[in-house]
Every structure is written in C-alpha cells, then in structure tokens.
Amino acid sequence: MGNSSRKGEGEDEEDGAKDGEEAEIPEKKKEADEEVEEELPLGVEELLESGDPVLDLSYRKFKRLPSRVFELMHLEKLYVCGNSLRTLPDSLTQLQGLRILALDFNKMEDVPPAVCQLTNLTRLYLGSNRLMSLPPEVRNLQSLRCLWMESNYFHRFPKELYDLPQLKSLQIGDNRLKTLPTDLCRMEALRGLWLYGNRFETFPKVLLRMEALEILDLDRNKISDFPSLKRLKGLRLFSYDHNPVSEPPTVGEEVFVVGEGAAEFLEARQDGKERQRMAAEKEAEELALAGEEPVIHGILKNSNSNSKQAATEAVLTREDMNVREGVALVKQEDKTGDAGVPGPEYDGAELEYDEEMMEYETEELMWEQDGFMYEGEELEYERAQLDYEYEDKQDNTGRQDGGA
C-alpha cells in the first residue's frame, strides 16, 4: 500500500510536471511563431529603412505585416498584394499619408476597420479576396477615386459606395451580381465601370441614365439583347464580348466597341467616314476651281488669299474635323510611367505600380486592344487579346483566380 501510495504520489507529481510542461509548450510555441512572423525576408530590412514613400511588400508570404511598417509615417503608397493576410492591425491608422493601398490577392473576408480610417486614400485595391460586403465605415473614404474589388463574392451591389463623391473608377468584375440597384445613377462622378464576369441576363436599364460613363465593360455575362446606347453621350468604350449576341448594339459615332462583330462594324464605320472625307475634299477642290468660297459645316470660311489657298485651308480644316469626329481614341506611341489593376492600372499620374508586378499606375482607367489605346480625361483601361492584365499576372504569379 505504501509503495502504491508513493507510486500514486509519484504519478501525481509526474502528471503535474507533464501538465506544467504542456502549459509551457503552447506559450513557447506561440513565442517561437511570433519570432518567425517577425523575421523579415531577404531585402525587406533595406526597404523599411530606405525612407522611400513607396513600399512594396507583395508576394512575401506574410500572414501579418511586420509591426515596423506601421511606424513609417512618410509612406504614401503601400503594396502588400499576394500575401496571406486576413486582416490588418489598428496601428495602420497611423499611416495617414497613404494615398494608395493595394491589398489584392490575400485572404480577407472583411475590409479591415483600420483601412476605413485612412481618409486620404485615393486608390484602394481589394481584388481577389473573400469579400461579400463592405462595412458602413467605408463612407469615410471621401477622397477615394479608384476602387478595384474584382474576383470576390459580392451578390449585391454595395450601396455604401453611393456616399463616395469622388469615385470615378469602379472595378467589380468577376463577382456574382445579377442586377444593379435602380438608383445607381446617384454615382454621378463615375466614369469607368467594369461589370464583366457577373451573372447579368438582361442589360441593367439604370445604366442608360448614367450619361457621364466613358467606359462600360459587360464582357462575359449572359445578355442576349442590348438597347441603343446612343443616349450615353460620354461613352467612349463599350465592351460586350462573350455575350450571346451576334452584332454590336447601336452606339454613338465616337464609341469604340469590343465584341462579336465589332471589328467589321468599326471597319465599315471607318470606311464611311473616309468616303465622307474624300467627298468633302473633292467638293472643296471644285469650289476652289470655281473661285467660290468653301463652306465648312455651314460656316463660311473667310479667306483674304487666293481661292486655291482657301480650298487648301478648307481641306485641312475638314481633315482636322474628321480626326476629332473619328474614333476619338488616342494611340499612345510612347507609353511611359511607373507601372501598375488594373493593369490592372485607371487614373492619371497618381496610379503607379512596380513594373515587375502589375501595372496599377498609368491612368485611372485604361483599356488596350490590339495596339489600340484610349485615353480619356484621367480614364484609361488596358487589356491585351481580350485578357485582362490581372489574368496575365495570375498565370505568372498566382495573383488572381479569374477576372481583370
């Protein structure tokens, strides 16, 4: 009995020791994990100490960002794409100088509350996360001009965006939208809207009331019939590719279209413009030979020189007008910039991104097709061979599971 008693006591002591060890192990493991988390990948130390207002920590396998990042009060642009972030700490709010924040290709199910306190943000990238909604606090981002949240799980259009008066570029492709709210036209500042890869079966009629739109992308939906878009006076690019239609919808003379039958349509329209130009040129020459003053668009062209010079000036004026009345889309022969969304990249000189990653910053909205570039007043949208830049980058870096 005594031995048993002593044995029992020994077992109790041993068990107690084991319990103590088990209690200590998780604590030690936690500390070890924290040390591993805080260990900086090669080259990051130099980035943190550089004093550069742009910090790119993309694709570093971070589960949480180093705490030192939130001490860099001078930061203006922070790129942390392609990590394993689920949230961001409240200390992010210390970076009130941030204008661009790229959080795409992470594992966020909600927008971190601290993000909504960065009131100087002009561009926010949330694509390829796990978002289903936006928090009410997103209304605090009153300076936001460009919001990209493609490849998430939005079933409903987030009406919180109505309260962002500066928002011009909204990328919400590759989500699960079936309809748009009837009061979407309240977003009067919106100039570029990407709705590709959603679940629309009919054209959202509210879009016909958004006359300030310059770029509208409805690729890869299930729309079989498009109404006339001529009332959209500001429209410059309309993409309807991969919908069950065989010909382009009716659009204004200056709209570039992308989709089934669009190439033939644009060619025929350009041929018609060329015939008009040649006819006008011939008419001007005939008037010059007859010694009459040429009339351009019903306006008498005054000329103090001989009739031949007047005719030449009339032709040049006509050509000028045809250039302005053509596709009205500018081919950019010498494309420069810091790189950028996009991509996918769509607002002025402020959108920048490392060329080795993805093009965020060339213009606020950007679209490119077969060497064609459209530049609006701060609107640019780029795409090659009908594939979005984000998709191209996905192939190389795994940044996206579909979409722009």
GIJONOR-V934769 format. One record per run of one state. SS is the DSSP state (@ for helix, = for strand, . for the rest). FROM is the first residue (numbers start at 0). TO is the last residue. If there is no record, write none. Layout:
BEGIN
SS FROM TO
SS FROM TO
END
This chain:
BEGIN
. 0 0
@ 1 37
. 38 42
@ 43 48
. 49 52
= 53 55
. 56 65
@ 66 70
. 71 75
= 76 78
. 79 88
@ 89 93
. 94 98
= 99 101
. 102 111
@ 112 116
. 117 121
= 122 124
. 125 134
@ 135 139
. 140 144
= 145 147
. 148 157
@ 158 162
. 163 167
= 168 170
. 171 182
@ 183 185
. 186 190
= 191 193
. 194 203
@ 204 208
. 209 213
= 214 216
. 217 235
= 236 238
. 239 254
= 255 257
. 258 260
@ 261 288
. 289 293
= 294 295
. 296 297
= 298 299
. 300 305
@ 306 324
. 325 337
= 338 338
. 339 344
= 345 345
. 346 346
@ 347 349
. 350 359
= 360 360
. 361 362
= 363 363
. 364 365
= 366 368
. 369 370
= 371 373
. 374 381
= 382 383
. 384 385
= 386 387
@ 388 396
. 397 403
END
